[in-house]
Amino acid sequence: MSEMQDYKSGPKFETFSYLPQMTPDQTRQHIQFIINNGWNPAIEHVEPARSMTYYWYMWKLPMFGEQSVDVVLAELEACHREYPNHHVRLLGYDNYSQSQGMNFVVYRG
């Protein structure tokens, strides 16, 4: 528990913000979880200064029906290369409940 972050140490974007930065393997596991649940992966990005007050920009369209973790990772990396100073997050849209099943920041600006 000593690795948990203090809530006063900066803005938090989701539950995982209180944990240490995810390893690449943990990120892969979370993407696989999104795919296994039948959720549609989508990528968003935004400038750090605007992350708490505005909608995030969508990177391309959601990846409807995507079954490959590697394709999702490649799109995350492409977004991060295009906008290296932005926060980049991954969302999992649930078709049935018409809501987000999961979202987490993969890259911080």
C-alpha positions in Angstrom: 0.0 0.0 0.0 2.9 2.4 0.3 2.9 2.9 -3.5 -0.6 4.5 -3.5 -0.5 8.2 -4.4 -1.8 11.0 -2.2 -5.0 12.6 -3.5 -3.4 16.0 -3.0 -0.5 15.3 -5.3 -2.3 16.6 -8.4 -5.4 16.1 -10.5 -6.9 12.6 -10.7 -8.6 11.4 -13.8 -10.0 8.0 -12.8 -9.6 5.2 -10.2 -6.2 4.1 -11.5 -4.7 7.6 -10.9 -4.2 6.7 -7.3 -1.9 3.8 -8.2 1.6 3.8 -9.7 2.0 4.1 -13.5 0.9 0.9 -15.2 3.5 -1.3 -16.8 3.1 -2.2 -20.5 1.9 -5.7 -19.4 -0.8 -4.2 -17.1 -2.0 -1.9 -19.9 -2.2 -5.0 -22.3 -4.2 -6.8 -19.6 -6.7 -3.9 -19.3 -7.1 -3.7 -23.0 -7.7 -7.4 -23.2 -10.4 -7.0 -20.4 -12.1 -4.3 -22.5 -12.1 -6.6 -25.6 -13.2 -9.7 -23.6 -16.2 -7.8 -22.3 -17.2 -7.0 -25.8 -16.7 -3.3 -25.3 -15.6 -1.0 -28.1 -12.2 0.6 -27.4 -11.9 4.4 -28.1 -9.0 6.8 -27.6 -9.3 10.4 -26.4 -6.6 13.1 -25.8 -6.5 16.6 -24.3 -4.0 19.3 -23.2 -3.2 18.9 -19.5 -4.4 22.4 -18.7 -7.9 21.6 -20.2 -8.3 18.1 -18.8 -10.6 18.9 -16.0 -12.9 21.5 -17.6 -13.5 20.5 -21.2 -14.4 17.5 -23.2 -11.5 15.4 -24.4 -10.8 15.2 -28.2 -11.6 11.9 -29.8 -8.7 10.2 -31.7 -10.4 8.8 -34.9 -13.6 6.8 -34.4 -14.1 4.2 -31.7 -12.7 0.8 -32.8 -16.0 -1.0 -33.1 -15.6 -4.8 -32.8 -11.8 -4.6 -32.5 -10.4 -7.9 -31.2 -6.6 -7.3 -31.3 -4.8 -5.8 -28.3 -1.9 -4.9 -30.6 -4.1 -2.8 -32.9 -5.4 -0.8 -29.9 -1.8 -0.4 -28.5 -0.7 0.8 -32.0 -3.4 3.5 -32.1 -2.6 4.6 -28.5 1.0 5.0 -29.5 0.1 6.8 -32.7 -2.0 9.3 -30.8 0.8 9.8 -28.3 3.3 10.4 -31.1 1.0 12.9 -32.7 0.2 14.7 -29.4 3.2 14.1 -27.1 2.2 16.8 -24.6 -1.4 15.6 -24.2 -3.0 13.2 -21.8 -4.1 10.1 -23.8 -6.8 7.8 -22.4 -8.5 4.6 -23.4 -12.2 4.1 -23.0 -14.3 0.9 -23.3 -17.8 1.7 -24.5 -20.5 -0.8 -23.5 -23.1 -1.1 -26.3 -25.7 -2.6 -24.1 -25.7 -0.2 -21.2 -24.8 2.7 -23.6 -22.1 3.9 -21.2 -18.4 3.6 -20.5 -17.4 0.3 -19.0 -13.9 1.5 -18.2 -11.5 4.4 -18.9 -8.0 5.1 -17.9 -5.1 7.4 -18.8 -2.4 5.6 -20.6 0.0 8.6 -21.3 0.2 11.8 -19.3 1.3 15.0 -21.0 
